[in-house]
Amino acid sequence: MIPHVMMPMIKLELPYPPSVNNYWQASGHRRFISKEGVAFSKAVAEIVKNAKEPSFEDRRLGIDVTIHPRSKRKFDLDNTLKAILDALMKAGMYNDDSQIDCIDVFRGDPVDKGMAVILLYEINPYYRKLTGFY
């Protein structure tokens, strides 16, 4: 039997992420993370610290992201990913964004203040080979 169901998995509820349009700022030729982006990263780091979850270190990962917007207003789901992936890396959940092999993004129902529900999990390389999932 190939173990694929009981791979390590972590669920986190994060604040609503800044869009990629608000995550970066520019000054002349210099680009940097905005105050909103820095605040989001700090909030995620605090949530990860309080959750006391172990790091996935350098393992291959998948992530499910459910974005619960602040309202019914239209928005692009893909604009929320950069801030989430960077913040989880900075918080020590994994070593580098390049470890993520699978990303599923879902639109959730609006909630007050918005939020992002994250399911981060290790992808079992033996299961991937067996199923042809590459």
Steps between C-alpha positions, in 0.01 A plus 500: 500500500631843409431757770338801338199581713675563829765739372566800724235769455452840663190721496534872574254788499674816384384858465388621161815540288597813310468466124816483294416857391522615865779264606778673304592870493756682293721799559704592196668179383461331837216256575409399852222339702236751608404577860185295442712206381735525798205515742344192336830306527530592868143389570561167323826448694312553826227252400760239401691556825185461711392190306831334591496301178822337379670622185483302179862607445603391147223248422280514186169668580147566388278780621126559493400862545142611562460874479202638691463857374389795710201564272326377187709738290684342207870415544762281335587192705852475360588848632492367857754220466836680505448655843382169647786290360766755599358544850487125567861467385614793717313346794708183459233262371733397216839605362399639161192560282653274234414195716131544419400263220123534519283806570121486521322831552133526589259789543321478834202688633553859617573542870550806717855637442572213256740212557707232331471138611815307417551126483872429456605140449791285399474327165614139524743436212413127489130576458579756232698240305229237535220730382703678234443832678800715406 
